[in-house]
């Protein structure tokens, strides 16, 4: 077991605390989820059952010990639900603060500075990934709602004042619409609606 612990003891974490956390976390890991880092609270006076923060490739987990370590309460957040994280350093350690996208805040204090910096470094990398993930999702949602029909209606709007509707071949327009649909530039619903409109004019 000590060999398994070594990779999590780079910043002087307490081996006994880390061993207990690993035993608990192993039961919580899902398919394809891997343990990345463990930070353990180090209170200056009594540190019998310290709180800890566990990072996996999928989420961040806050472990809090209660009843002198007999009960463990944990709260976890998928990385996509993490809005931002911060550390504030003091003489006796750092406070790690995470704010979820929902606005909920989690904090654990007395994290040794070197561990808090590792937490912050890993969390920042994940936040950047998730910002890109959310940006891509937003673009996809916008594209899905807008449909892309505006691309096709612009030539028609220019021609309408001239009253030259026959100048645009309906079959050619239908082929263009089909190409837009095949390239995911418009939705199937928009395609069908526009197709009916064109067929009605023929």
C-alpha positions as CSV (number, residue, x, y, z in Angstrom):
1,X,0.0,0.0,0.0
2,X,2.9,2.4,0.8
3,X,4.0,2.2,-2.9
4,X,0.5,3.3,-4.0
5,X,0.7,6.2,-1.4
6,X,4.0,7.6,-2.6
7,X,2.6,9.3,-5.7
8,X,0.2,11.3,-3.4
9,X,2.8,12.3,-0.8
10,X,4.8,14.8,-2.8
11,X,3.8,17.8,-0.7
12,X,4.3,16.2,2.8
13,X,0.7,14.9,3.2
14,X,0.1,12.8,6.3
15,X,0.4,9.1,5.1
16,X,-2.2,7.8,7.5
17,X,-4.7,10.4,6.4
18,X,-4.0,9.8,2.8
19,X,-4.4,6.0,3.3
20,X,-7.8,6.4,4.9
21,X,-8.9,8.8,2.1
22,X,-7.8,6.4,-0.6
23,X,-9.7,3.5,1.0
24,X,-12.9,5.7,1.0
25,X,-12.3,7.2,-2.5
26,X,-11.8,3.8,-4.1
27,X,-15.4,3.0,-3.4
28,X,-16.6,6.2,-5.0
29,X,-14.7,6.1,-8.3
30,X,-16.8,5.6,-11.4
31,X,-15.9,3.9,-14.7
32,X,-12.8,5.5,-16.2
33,X,-12.3,7.8,-13.2
34,X,-8.7,8.1,-11.8
35,X,-7.4,9.7,-8.6
36,X,-5.2,12.6,-9.5
37,X,-4.3,14.5,-6.3
38,X,-5.1,14.6,-2.6
39,X,-4.6,17.6,-0.3
40,X,-5.0,17.2,3.4
41,X,-5.8,19.9,6.0
42,X,-3.1,20.5,8.6
43,X,-4.5,22.5,11.5
44,X,-1.9,24.0,13.9
45,X,-3.3,22.5,17.1
46,X,-5.4,19.3,17.0
47,X,-5.4,17.6,13.6
48,X,-6.9,14.2,14.5
49,X,-9.4,13.9,11.6
50,X,-8.4,16.5,9.0
51,X,-10.6,17.5,6.1
52,X,-9.3,16.9,2.6
53,X,-9.8,17.7,-1.1
54,X,-9.5,15.0,-3.7
55,X,-9.1,15.7,-7.4
56,X,-10.0,13.1,-10.0
57,X,-10.0,13.4,-13.8
58,X,-13.8,13.8,-13.6
59,X,-14.6,15.8,-10.4
60,X,-13.5,17.5,-7.3
61,X,-14.5,16.0,-3.9
62,X,-14.5,17.7,-0.5
63,X,-14.1,15.3,2.4
64,X,-15.1,16.5,5.8
65,X,-14.6,14.4,8.9
66,X,-17.2,14.5,11.7
67,X,-17.4,12.9,15.1
68,X,-13.6,12.6,15.5
69,X,-13.2,10.9,12.2
70,X,-16.0,8.3,12.7
71,X,-18.2,9.9,10.1
72,X,-17.1,11.3,6.7
73,X,-19.3,13.8,4.8
74,X,-18.4,14.4,1.2
75,X,-19.5,16.8,-1.5
76,X,-18.5,16.3,-5.1
77,X,-18.7,18.5,-8.2
78,X,-18.1,17.5,-11.8
79,X,-15.5,19.7,-13.4
80,X,-18.1,21.0,-15.9
81,X,-20.1,22.4,-12.8
82,X,-17.1,24.2,-11.3
83,X,-17.1,27.9,-12.1
84,X,-13.8,29.0,-10.5
85,X,-11.4,28.3,-7.8
86,X,-9.1,30.5,-5.6
87,X,-6.5,30.1,-2.9
88,X,-5.7,32.7,-0.2
89,X,-2.4,32.1,1.7
90,X,-1.9,32.9,5.3
91,X,0.9,32.2,7.8
92,X,-0.6,28.9,9.0
93,X,-1.7,27.6,5.6
94,X,-4.0,28.4,2.7
95,X,-7.7,28.4,2.2
96,X,-9.0,26.7,-1.0
97,X,-12.3,28.1,-2.2
98,X,-14.3,26.7,-5.1
99,X,-17.4,28.4,-6.5
100,X,-19.7,26.2,-8.5
101,X,-21.5,27.4,-11.7
102,X,-24.7,27.3,-9.6
103,X,-23.1,29.9,-7.2
104,X,-22.6,27.4,-4.3
105,X,-19.3,27.9,-2.5
106,X,-17.1,25.2,-0.9
107,X,-14.0,26.1,1.3
108,X,-11.5,24.2,3.3
109,X,-8.8,26.1,5.3
110,X,-5.4,25.2,6.7
111,X,-4.3,23.4,3.6
112,X,-0.5,23.5,3.4
113,X,0.6,26.1,0.9
114,X,2.4,23.7,-1.5
115,X,-0.7,21.4,-1.6
116,X,-3.0,24.4,-2.1
117,X,-0.9,25.5,-5.0
118,X,-1.1,22.1,-6.6
119,X,-4.9,22.1,-6.1
120,X,-5.1,25.5,-7.8
121,X,-2.8,24.5,-10.6
122,X,-4.8,21.4,-11.5
123,X,-8.2,23.1,-11.0
124,X,-7.1,26.0,-13.3
125,X,-6.2,23.5,-16.1
126,X,-9.6,21.8,-15.7
127,X,-11.4,25.2,-15.6
128,X,-9.8,26.1,-19.0
129,X,-10.9,22.8,-20.4
130,X,-14.4,23.4,-19.2
131,X,-14.6,27.0,-20.5
132,X,-13.8,25.6,-23.9
133,X,-16.3,22.8,-23.4
134,X,-19.1,25.3,-22.4
135,X,-18.1,27.6,-25.3
136,X,-18.4,24.8,-27.8
137,X,-21.8,23.7,-26.3
138,X,-23.1,27.2,-26.5
139,X,-22.1,27.5,-30.2
140,X,-23.8,24.2,-30.9
141,X,-27.0,25.3,-29.1
142,X,-27.0,28.6,-31.0
143,X,-26.5,26.9,-34.3
144,X,-29.3,24.4,-33.5
145,X,-31.8,27.2,-32.5
146,X,-30.9,29.6,-35.4
147,X,-31.0,26.9,-38.0
148,X,-28.9,28.8,-40.6
149,X,-32.0,29.7,-42.7
150,X,-30.9,33.3,-42.8
151,X,-28.2,32.3,-45.3
152,X,-30.8,31.3,-47.8
153,X,-33.3,34.1,-47.2
154,X,-30.9,36.9,-48.0
155,X,-30.9,36.4,-51.8
156,X,-34.7,36.1,-51.8
157,X,-35.1,39.4,-49.9
158,X,-32.9,41.1,-52.5
159,X,-34.9,39.7,-55.4
160,X,-38.4,40.3,-53.9
161,X,-38.5,44.1,-54.6
162,X,-37.7,43.3,-58.3
163,X,-40.6,40.8,-58.4
164,X,-38.3,38.3,-60.2
165,X,-39.2,35.1,-58.2
166,X,-38.9,32.8,-61.3
167,X,-35.2,33.9,-61.7
168,X,-34.3,31.5,-58.9
169,X,-34.7,27.8,-59.8
170,X,-36.8,26.1,-57.1
171,X,-35.0,22.8,-57.6
172,X,-31.6,24.6,-57.2
173,X,-32.8,26.2,-54.0
174,X,-34.0,22.8,-52.7
175,X,-30.6,21.3,-53.5
176,X,-28.9,24.1,-51.6
177,X,-31.2,23.6,-48.6
178,X,-30.5,19.8,-48.7
179,X,-26.7,20.6,-48.7
180,X,-27.2,22.9,-45.7
181,X,-29.1,20.1,-43.9
182,X,-26.4,17.5,-44.7
183,X,-23.7,19.8,-43.3
184,X,-25.7,20.5,-40.1
185,X,-26.1,24.2,-41.0
186,X,-29.9,24.0,-40.6
187,X,-32.2,21.7,-38.6
188,X,-34.4,19.0,-40.1
189,X,-37.5,21.1,-39.0
190,X,-36.2,24.2,-40.7
191,X,-35.5,22.2,-43.9
192,X,-39.0,20.7,-44.0
193,X,-40.6,24.1,-43.4
194,X,-38.6,25.8,-46.2
195,X,-39.1,22.9,-48.5
196,X,-42.9,23.2,-48.1
197,X,-42.7,26.9,-48.7
198,X,-40.8,26.4,-52.0
199,X,-43.0,23.6,-53.2
200,X,-46.1,25.7,-52.5
201,X,-44.7,28.4,-54.9
202,X,-44.1,26.0,-57.7
